[in-house]
Amino acid sequence: MESPKPGRGWLLRLVIAFSFTQGAVSMARPAVSYRALALGADARAVGVIAGVYALLPLFAAVPLGRRTDHGRCAPLLPVGVALIATGCVFSGTAGSLPAMAAWSGVMGLGHLSFVIGAQSIVARQSAPDEQDRNFGHFTIGASLGQFIGPVAAGLVVSEQDGAMGRTSAAALFVAAALAAFSVSSLWRIERRPSGAAAAPAAKAATRKVSVRSILTTRGVAAGMVISLAVLSATDILTAYLPVVGEQRGISPTVVGVLLSLRAAATVACRLAITPMIRLMGRTVLMAVSCLGAALLCAGIALPVPAWVLGVLLAGLGFCLGVGQPLSMTTVVQAAPEGARSTALALRLTGNRLGQVAAPASAGVLAGLAGTAAPFVMLGGLLLVSAAIAVRPVRRRLPQGPPEGRGRPATAADVPASRTGGTARGGGAVAGGTEAGGTGTGGTETEATGADGTKADRSGPA
C-alpha cells in the first residue's frame, strides 16, 4: 500500500532554516573582512583568509557525503549550525590574522555540513520532475540570507573614530545568534521511508560507487564546473566588494545595500526559474546566464559610480541565480542511485576548491594589478563555464545518419532481458529485470542489432 504523497511543509521549514544559516554566514563574511582590515590586513591577506574558509570543507565533503548516502541527512543540520555559530564567536574575539583564518575555516566546515545534509534531503524527497523547482526554492533560502546578511553587517560595522575592529566583532556575534536561531525550524525535515521504499534505498546504499565513476559520469563534471564558477563569483563579490568600496569611497552601509541588491535579484531569478526552463530549456538557460554574468563581472572592474555598480550587481545577481539550482539537478540526475549524496558532496568539493583557489588568486591579482583585476578573472571563468554549458546543445545538432545506421531499432534488435544482470548499452533496470535500450534521465543508449550495427537513441533531456 502506497503512502499518501507528502506535502511541502518540510521544504518550507528547510528554506527558513537555510535563510537564517546563510544570513549568518553572509553577515559574517564581510564582517571578517572588515575585522581583518582593522587588524592590519591588506588585500592579499583578506584573500587568504577568505580561502581558508573553504580549506577544511575541501577535505571533509566526500566523507560526509558517503556517510549521508548510508544514513540519515537531518543530523548534519544542527551540527553545521553549531560549527557556524562557534566560528563566528571566536572570529569576533580573535586578536590575530592566523586565528581569524582558523576560525573562518571552522565556519566554512559548519556551512558545508549544513548544505550537504539539506541538499541531500531535497534530492531524496523530490520526484525527478520536481527537482528543478524544489532546488530552485531551496536556494531561495540562500538568496534571502545573502540579502539580509550584508545589510545587517553594513548597519553594524562602522568606520568612524577607529571603531571598525569593535563593530566588526559585534557583527560576528550577531551572526552567531542568527545561525543559532535557525534550529527553531529544524523539525520534521526528513521523512523516514516506508518499508516498500526503504528496501531499494538500503540496497542502493550498500553499493559503494567510486569517486572516479561518479566524476566520469556524463553531466557530473560539467555541473561541477558551472557551480564552481558561479559560487566563486558570489564569494569574491562578498569578500572583495568591501575592499573596492573602501578604495572608491563607498561606505560599508552602501556596500551592504549593493550586496543585498545582488541577492534580491537572485531571489527574483529563482522564483522565475521554472517558466524560464520551460521557455529556453535547462542547458540553454545555463549557458546564457553564464555568458551574461561574465560580461557583467567584467563591467564591475570599471571605475563606475555607486548607482551604476548597483545596476551591474542586480543584473549579475539575476544571472548567477540560475547556476546553483540547475547544477544541483544536473548532478543528482546524472549520479548513480546509491551515490547521489556523494555526488552532491563532490560538487561541493569543487565549490570549495574554487573558494580556496579563487580568493587566493584574486588576492595575488589584487596585489599586482589592483582590486579590479579579480573581477576580470571571474569574467573569464564564467566565459569558460558558458562554453561548457553549451556543449550538450552542440552535441544534439542534427546530423545525417551514418551508412548502414539509418533504420530505427526494433524490439528484435534488443538483447533478451536477463534478471539481475547489467543492461547492455545502458538499459534501465526495473524490478531486477533489464529493459534493454530504454534511456532515462537524458542518457544515451545503444541497441545492438542482429546484423551487428548499433542504433543510437537518446532519452529525454
C-alpha positions as a printed NumPy array, in Angstrom:
array([[  0.   ,   0.   ,   0.   ],
       [  1.488,   3.327,  -1.046],
       [  1.738,   6.107,   1.487],
       [ -0.027,   9.36 ,   0.594],
       [  2.033,  11.905,  -1.249],
       [  3.713,  14.192,   1.325],
       [  3.179,  17.934,   1.409],
       [  5.885,  20.534,   1.06 ],
       [  5.941,  21.798,   4.64 ],
       [  9.351,  20.183,   5.081],
       [ 10.694,  22.24 ,   2.183],
       [  9.342,  25.485,   3.65 ],
       [ 10.933,  24.742,   7.031],
       [ 14.202,  23.853,   5.307],
       [ 14.151,  27.114,   3.328],
       [ 13.536,  29.103,   6.534],
       [ 16.399,  27.37 ,   8.352],
       [ 18.701,  27.849,   5.366],
       [ 17.773,  31.544,   5.225],
       [ 18.937,  32.1  ,   8.804],
       [ 22.055,  29.964,   8.373],
       [ 23.065,  31.628,   5.111],
       [ 22.183,  35.02 ,   6.562],
       [ 24.603,  34.369,   9.404],
       [ 27.384,  33.338,   7.016],
       [ 26.689,  36.254,   4.638],
       [ 26.841,  38.665,   7.57 ],
       [ 29.993,  37.065,   8.956],
       [ 31.995,  37.   ,   5.705],
       [ 32.173,  40.783,   5.133],
       [ 32.489,  41.294,   8.906],
       [ 35.543,  39.015,   8.864],
       [ 36.99 ,  41.099,   6.012],
       [ 36.398,  44.353,   7.9  ],
       [ 37.854,  42.922,  11.124],
       [ 40.894,  41.681,   9.217],
       [ 41.361,  45.183,   7.758],
       [ 41.117,  46.608,  11.277],
       [ 43.868,  44.215,  12.366],
       [ 46.143,  45.485,   9.597],
       [ 45.422,  43.062,   6.737],
       [ 45.974,  44.109,   3.119],
       [ 44.011,  42.888,   0.077],
       [ 46.235,  39.812,  -0.257],
       [ 45.688,  38.777,   3.382],
       [ 41.927,  39.222,   3.02 ],
       [ 42.05 ,  36.833,   0.06 ],
       [ 43.984,  34.236,   2.067],
       [ 41.51 ,  34.4  ,   4.974],
       [ 38.622,  34.048,   2.542],
       [ 40.329,  30.982,   1.046],
       [ 40.861,  29.3  ,   4.434],
       [ 37.071,  29.423,   4.887],
       [ 36.919,  26.687,   2.242],
       [ 40.032,  24.712,   3.236],
       [ 38.619,  22.338,   5.89 ],
       [ 35.479,  21.623,   3.82 ],
       [ 37.712,  20.684,   0.897],
       [ 38.818,  17.549,   2.754],
       [ 35.58 ,  16.811,   4.627],
       [ 32.988,  16.937,   1.836],
       [ 33.333,  13.433,   0.362],
       [ 33.402,  11.589,   3.739],
       [ 30.3  ,  13.496,   4.803],
       [ 28.604,  12.618,   1.511],
       [ 29.457,   8.914,   1.937],
       [ 28.004,   8.982,   5.431],
       [ 24.819,  10.641,   4.184],
       [ 24.39 ,   8.08 ,   1.387],
       [ 24.376,   5.322,   4.026],
       [ 22.262,   7.036,   6.667],
       [ 20.082,   9.978,   7.571],
       [ 20.71 ,  13.526,   6.409],
       [ 18.99 ,  15.59 ,   9.115],
       [ 21.665,  15.162,  11.868],
       [ 24.138,  17.158,   9.776],
       [ 21.968,  20.276,  10.033],
       [ 22.283,  21.103,  13.78 ],
       [ 25.963,  20.092,  13.695],
       [ 26.506,  22.614,  10.907],
       [ 24.658,  25.332,  12.819],
       [ 26.799,  24.731,  15.933],
       [ 30.049,  24.978,  13.949],
       [ 28.937,  28.18 ,  12.184],
       [ 27.998,  29.85 ,  15.474],
       [ 31.288,  28.766,  17.093],
       [ 33.336,  30.073,  14.164],
       [ 31.535,  33.432,  14.287],
       [ 32.024,  33.904,  18.043],
       [ 35.721,  33.071,  18.034],
       [ 36.377,  35.114,  14.88 ],
       [ 34.971,  38.075,  16.792],
       [ 37.322,  37.526,  19.711],
       [ 40.455,  36.626,  17.709],
       [ 43.31 ,  39.081,  18.044],
       [ 45.496,  37.94 ,  15.137],
       [ 45.087,  37.192,  11.439],
       [ 46.094,  33.482,  11.714],
       [ 43.481,  32.934,  14.45 ],
       [ 40.844,  34.646,  12.317],
       [ 41.755,  32.418,   9.387],
       [ 41.449,  29.266,  11.539],
       [ 38.017,  30.153,  12.918],
       [ 36.901,  31.162,   9.443],
       [ 37.738,  27.584,   8.42 ],
       [ 35.541,  26.223,  11.232],
       [ 32.711,  28.421,   9.987],
       [ 33.176,  27.026,   6.475],
       [ 33.085,  23.445,   7.766],
       [ 29.784,  24.149,   9.518],
       [ 28.294,  25.648,   6.384],
       [ 29.386,  22.622,   4.367],
       [ 27.809,  20.193,   6.86 ],
       [ 24.503,  22.042,   6.761],
       [ 24.44 ,  22.31 ,   2.977],
       [ 25.299,  18.635,   2.321],
       [ 22.555,  17.493,   4.681],
       [ 19.997,  19.945,   3.286],
       [ 20.728,  19.254,  -0.404],
       [ 20.581,  15.502,   0.194],
       [ 17.159,  15.859,   1.813],
       [ 15.868,  17.804,  -1.201],
       [ 17.303,  15.198,  -3.604],
       [ 15.755,  12.268,  -1.708],
       [ 12.328,  13.773,  -1.11 ],
       [ 11.719,  15.318,  -4.553],
       [ 10.352,  13.443,  -7.548],
       [ 12.522,  13.818, -10.697],
       [ 10.053,  16.256, -12.285],
       [ 10.051,  18.369,  -9.093],
       [ 13.811,  18.683,  -8.621],
       [ 14.367,  21.855, -10.673],
       [ 11.547,  23.596,  -8.805],
       [ 12.458,  22.304,  -5.335],
       [ 16.174,  23.021,  -5.707],
       [ 15.246,  26.473,  -7.006],
       [ 13.042,  27.112,  -3.963],
       [ 15.707,  25.67 ,  -1.66 ],
       [ 18.322,  28.065,  -2.988],
       [ 15.9  ,  30.955,  -2.401],
       [ 16.801,  30.39 ,   1.237],
       [ 20.44 ,  31.071,   0.383],
       [ 19.483,  34.201,  -1.555],
       [ 17.317,  35.516,   1.278],
       [ 20.22 ,  35.013,   3.655],
       [ 22.578,  36.736,   1.241],
       [ 20.074,  39.6  ,   1.062],
       [ 19.725,  40.059,   4.835],
       [ 23.295,  39.328,   5.951],
       [ 25.297,  42.03 ,   4.13 ],
       [ 22.753,  44.751,   5.012],
       [ 22.925,  43.747,   8.674],
       [ 26.734,  43.737,   8.54 ],
       [ 26.765,  47.175,   6.897],
       [ 24.449,  48.586,   9.563],
       [ 26.522,  47.232,  12.452],
       [ 30.066,  47.846,  11.133],
       [ 31.264,  51.44 ,  11.411],
       [ 34.478,  53.091,  10.204],
       [ 34.1  ,  56.201,  12.342],
       [ 36.705,  57.035,  15.005],
       [ 38.585,  53.772,  14.589],
       [ 35.564,  51.681,  15.585],
       [ 35.868,  49.121,  12.787],
       [ 37.534,  46.456,  14.956],
       [ 34.914,  46.702,  17.711],
       [ 31.868,  46.954,  15.449],
       [ 33.005,  44.131,  13.145],
       [ 33.333,  41.893,  16.231],
       [ 29.788,  42.871,  17.244],
       [ 28.572,  41.916,  13.757],
       [ 30.145,  38.466,  14.158],
       [ 28.375,  37.953,  17.499],
       [ 25.043,  38.895,  15.912],
       [ 25.775,  36.432,  13.08 ],
       [ 26.325,  33.657,  15.652],
       [ 22.931,  34.383,  17.226],
       [ 21.293,  34.412,  13.788],
       [ 22.743,  30.982,  12.995],
       [ 21.581,  29.547,  16.313],
       [ 18.027,  30.761,  15.658],
       [ 17.796,  28.536,  12.562],
       [ 17.499,  25.472,  14.834],
       [ 13.909,  26.533,  15.572],
       [ 12.874,  25.401,  12.057],
       [ 14.734,  22.079,  12.03 ],
       [ 11.868,  19.772,  12.988],
       [ 10.255,  17.044,  10.861],
       [ 12.519,  17.96 ,   7.972],
       [ 13.419,  14.418,   6.904],
       [ 10.795,  11.752,   6.21 ],
       [ 11.525,   8.203,   7.172],
       [ 10.923,   5.993,   4.083],
       [  8.136,   3.417,   4.207],
       [  9.026,  -0.286,   4.235],
       [  8.486,  -0.644,   0.482],
       [ 10.674,   2.352,  -0.315],
       [ 13.322,   1.641,   2.283],
       [ 14.439,  -1.727,   0.867],
       [ 15.604,  -0.456,  -2.579],
       [ 17.223,   2.577,  -0.938],
       [ 19.11 ,   0.405,   1.534],
       [ 20.236,  -1.94 ,  -1.245],
       [ 21.495,   1.008,  -3.308],
       [ 23.301,   2.443,  -0.306],
       [ 25.286,  -0.757,   0.22 ],
       [ 26.917,  -0.389,  -3.2  ],
       [ 29.911,   1.903,  -2.801],
       [ 30.397,   3.764,  -6.059],
       [ 33.93 ,   5.02 ,  -6.608],
       [ 34.644,   8.72 ,  -6.839],
       [ 36.178,   8.191, -10.27 ],
       [ 32.98 ,   6.531, -11.538],
       [ 30.9  ,   9.443, -10.307],
       [ 33.197,  12.064, -11.821],
       [ 33.295,  10.326, -15.199],
       [ 29.505,  10.05 , -15.376],
       [ 28.301,  12.292, -18.161],
       [ 26.961,  15.583, -16.811],
       [ 28.553,  15.479, -13.359],
       [ 31.821,  17.254, -14.23 ],
       [ 30.028,  19.94 , -16.266],
       [ 27.646,  20.638, -13.396],
       [ 30.588,  20.886, -11.015],
       [ 32.482,  23.405, -13.178],
       [ 29.436,  25.631, -13.635],
       [ 28.68 ,  25.531,  -9.929],
       [ 32.323,  26.33 ,  -9.087],
       [ 32.341,  29.376, -11.362],
       [ 29.033,  30.738, -10.068],
       [ 29.948,  30.277,  -6.417],
       [ 33.422,  31.752,  -6.94 ],
       [ 31.808,  34.857,  -8.396],
       [ 29.454,  35.176,  -5.424],
       [ 32.258,  34.517,  -2.953],
       [ 34.713,  37.039,  -4.382],
       [ 31.968,  39.647,  -4.623],
       [ 31.202,  39.17 ,  -0.914],
       [ 34.852,  39.251,   0.136],
       [ 36.196,  41.962,  -2.202],
       [ 33.36 ,  44.462,  -2.58 ],
       [ 34.218,  45.913,   0.872],
       [ 37.801,  46.428,  -0.347],
       [ 36.553,  48.003,  -3.599],
       [ 34.157,  50.182,  -1.612],
       [ 36.893,  51.461,   0.681],
       [ 39.132,  52.325,  -2.269],
       [ 36.307,  54.102,  -4.138],
       [ 34.968,  55.915,  -1.065],
       [ 31.778,  53.835,  -0.74 ],
       [ 30.646,  53.415,   2.874],
       [ 30.084,  49.967,   4.467],
       [ 26.342,  50.69 ,   4.625],
       [ 26.164,  51.273,   0.859],
       [ 28.34 ,  48.195,   0.218],
       [ 25.896,  46.137,   2.283],
       [ 22.978,  47.502,   0.253],
       [ 24.768,  46.689,  -3.015],
       [ 25.435,  43.092,  -1.939],
       [ 21.826,  42.716,  -0.829],
       [ 20.614,  44.115,  -4.147],
       [ 22.505,  41.347,  -5.905],
       [ 20.923,  38.777,  -3.594],
       [ 17.424,  40.2  ,  -4.159],
       [ 17.885,  39.839,  -7.921],
       [ 18.943,  36.216,  -7.348],
       [ 15.72 ,  35.576,  -5.397],
       [ 13.707,  37.04 ,  -8.288],
       [ 15.554,  34.773, -10.723],
       [ 14.861,  31.637,  -8.69 ],
       [ 11.177,  32.467,  -8.337],
       [ 11.014,  32.623, -12.138],
       [ 13.266,  29.641, -12.825],
       [ 10.505,  27.16 , -13.732],
       [  8.944,  29.291, -16.523],
       [ 12.438,  30.181, -17.804],
       [ 13.282,  26.458, -18.085],
       [ 10.037,  25.84 , -19.988],
       [ 10.868,  28.719, -22.334],
       [ 14.556,  28.067, -23.014],
       [ 15.429,  24.613, -21.703],
       [ 17.875,  23.887, -18.885],
       [ 21.049,  23.747, -20.998],
       [ 20.47 ,  26.965, -22.967],
       [ 19.414,  28.783, -19.799],
       [ 22.634,  27.815, -18.021],
       [ 24.79 ,  28.862, -20.983],
       [ 23.069,  32.243, -21.456],
       [ 23.178,  33.05 , -17.746],
       [ 26.916,  32.269, -17.503],
       [ 27.635,  34.448, -20.551],
       [ 25.636,  37.362, -19.14 ],
       [ 27.335,  37.015, -15.748],
       [ 30.772,  37.059, -17.425],
       [ 30.076,  40.367, -19.151],
       [ 28.602,  41.978, -16.036],
       [ 31.509,  40.776, -13.86 ],
       [ 33.969,  42.448, -16.203],
       [ 31.867,  45.635, -16.009],
       [ 32.324,  45.818, -12.233],
       [ 36.053,  46.262, -12.806],
       [ 35.377,  49.665, -14.415],
       [ 35.551,  52.786, -12.192],
       [ 31.799,  53.449, -12.289],
       [ 29.71 ,  55.383,  -9.729],
       [ 27.817,  53.55 ,  -6.989],
       [ 24.413,  53.637,  -8.748],
       [ 25.864,  52.069, -11.913],
       [ 27.544,  49.474,  -9.733],
       [ 24.12 ,  48.731,  -8.268],
       [ 22.64 ,  48.17 , -11.727],
       [ 25.51 ,  45.869, -12.693],
       [ 25.185,  43.887,  -9.449],
       [ 21.422,  43.489,  -9.901],
       [ 21.91 ,  42.052, -13.381],
       [ 24.762,  39.887, -12.147],
       [ 22.642,  38.555,  -9.284],
       [ 19.885,  37.566, -11.697],
       [ 22.315,  35.728, -13.975],
       [ 24.077,  33.972, -11.085],
       [ 20.753,  32.76 ,  -9.713],
       [ 20.477,  30.078, -12.396],
       [ 23.712,  28.135, -11.98 ],
       [ 23.407,  26.713,  -8.465],
       [ 19.947,  25.063,  -8.529],
       [ 20.294,  23.732, -12.076],
       [ 23.761,  22.34 , -11.427],
       [ 22.32 ,  20.515,  -8.391],
       [ 19.625,  18.93 , -10.553],
       [ 22.158,  18.069, -13.256],
       [ 24.448,  16.29 , -10.784],
       [ 21.625,  14.477,  -8.94 ],
       [ 20.025,  13.166, -12.122],
       [ 23.357,  12.09 , -13.608],
       [ 24.713,  10.369, -10.48 ],
       [ 24.199,   6.65 ,  -9.723],
       [ 21.257,   5.824,  -7.452],
       [ 23.318,   4.897,  -4.388],
       [ 25.764,   7.797,  -4.63 ],
       [ 23.7  ,  10.957,  -5.004],
       [ 24.788,  12.493,  -1.706],
       [ 28.397,  11.678,  -2.565],
       [ 27.934,  13.319,  -5.981],
       [ 26.477,  16.419,  -4.323],
       [ 29.42 ,  16.356,  -1.911],
       [ 31.837,  16.177,  -4.853],
       [ 30.071,  19.159,  -6.351],
       [ 30.559,  20.993,  -3.058],
       [ 34.205,  19.87 ,  -3.024],
       [ 34.611,  21.536,  -6.404],
       [ 32.903,  24.615,  -4.984],
       [ 35.251,  24.707,  -2.032],
       [ 38.253,  24.136,  -4.272],
       [ 37.143,  27.207,  -6.174],
       [ 36.654,  29.062,  -2.887],
       [ 40.244,  28.237,  -1.929],
       [ 41.839,  28.934,  -5.308],
       [ 39.726,  31.864,  -6.483],
       [ 40.175,  34.183,  -3.466],
       [ 43.874,  33.304,  -3.228],
       [ 44.313,  34.045,  -6.953],
       [ 42.198,  37.159,  -6.552],
       [ 44.418,  38.283,  -3.678],
       [ 47.548,  37.874,  -5.801],
       [ 45.945,  39.694,  -8.73 ],
       [ 44.657,  42.458,  -6.471],
       [ 48.149,  42.922,  -5.046],
       [ 49.693,  43.093,  -8.514],
       [ 47.079,  44.896, -10.609],
       [ 44.552,  46.425,  -8.201],
       [ 41.181,  45.337,  -6.859],
       [ 39.515,  45.432, -10.295],
       [ 41.627,  42.503, -11.546],
       [ 39.753,  39.726,  -9.641],
       [ 36.512,  40.678, -11.395],
       [ 38.17 ,  40.376, -14.795],
       [ 39.389,  36.924, -13.741],
       [ 35.831,  35.975, -12.764],
       [ 34.56 ,  37.124, -16.145],
       [ 36.989,  34.752, -17.862],
       [ 35.982,  31.849, -15.597],
       [ 32.29 ,  32.415, -16.312],
       [ 33.   ,  32.546, -20.055],
       [ 34.602,  29.1  , -19.8  ],
       [ 31.512,  27.887, -17.921],
       [ 29.238,  29.21 , -20.651],
       [ 31.228,  27.241, -23.228],
       [ 30.959,  24.084, -21.105],
       [ 27.228,  24.58 , -20.583],
       [ 26.561,  24.913, -24.319],
       [ 28.376,  21.681, -25.253],
       [ 25.269,  19.464, -24.961],
       [ 23.467,  21.799, -27.382],
       [ 26.212,  21.321, -29.975],
       [ 26.093,  17.553, -29.467],
       [ 22.35 ,  17.497, -30.167],
       [ 22.639,  19.316, -33.501],
       [ 21.031,  17.13 , -36.214],
       [ 23.426,  15.113, -38.297],
       [ 22.858,  12.799, -41.247],
       [ 22.637,   9.11 , -40.338],
       [ 25.844,   7.163, -40.981],
       [ 25.936,   4.477, -43.606],
       [ 24.035,   1.384, -42.542],
       [ 22.537,   3.011, -39.43 ],
       [ 19.534,   4.82 , -40.815],
       [ 16.85 ,   2.363, -39.741],
       [ 15.241,   2.635, -36.312],
       [ 15.912,  -0.065, -33.721],
       [ 13.142,  -2.549, -33.097],
       [ 12.365,  -4.968, -30.303],
       [ 14.175,  -7.696, -32.249],
       [ 17.369,  -5.65 , -32.087],
       [ 17.428,  -5.585, -28.286],
       [ 19.18 ,  -8.408, -26.467],
       [ 16.989, -10.684, -24.42 ],
       [ 16.322,  -9.495, -20.875],
       [ 18.271, -11.046, -18.069],
       [ 17.345, -10.941, -14.443],
       [ 19.934,  -9.432, -12.08 ],
       [ 22.402,  -8.565, -14.882],
       [ 23.733,  -5.326, -16.235],
       [ 21.929,  -3.693, -19.117],
       [ 23.897,  -3.837, -22.364],
       [ 24.027,  -0.384, -23.86 ],
       [ 22.728,   1.365, -20.719],
       [ 19.272,  -0.218, -20.471],
       [ 17.157,   0.78 , -17.489],
       [ 16.802,  -1.732, -14.697],
       [ 13.332,  -2.046, -13.244],
       [ 12.35 ,  -4.594, -10.635],
       [ 15.572,  -6.525, -11.16 ],
       [ 14.936,  -7.153, -14.886],
       [ 16.735,  -5.257, -17.616],
       [ 14.686,  -3.292, -20.047],
       [ 17.358,  -3.142, -22.709],
       [ 17.63 ,   0.026, -24.753],
       [ 15.426,   2.199, -22.553],
       [ 17.068,   5.555, -21.75 ],
       [ 16.273,   7.606, -18.668],
       [ 17.411,  10.988, -17.385],
       [ 18.759,  12.15 , -20.744],
       [ 21.377,   9.401, -21.081],
       [ 22.237,   7.897, -24.416],
       [ 21.679,   4.202, -25.009],
       [ 22.577,   1.842, -27.805],
       [ 20.632,  -1.14 , -29.049],
       [ 22.684,  -3.843, -30.756],
       [ 21.004,  -5.355, -33.768],
       [ 21.274,  -8.842, -35.193],
       [ 23.452,  -7.53 , -38.002],
       [ 25.986,  -6.155, -35.536],
       [ 25.107,  -2.491, -36.056],
       [ 24.107,  -0.128, -33.281],
       [ 21.243,   2.293, -33.3  ],
       [ 21.816,   5.334, -31.047],
       [ 18.872,   6.622, -29.108],
       [ 18.683,   9.453, -26.64 ],
       [ 16.287,   9.746, -23.722],
       [ 14.504,  12.995, -22.962],
       [ 16.823,  15.846, -21.967]])
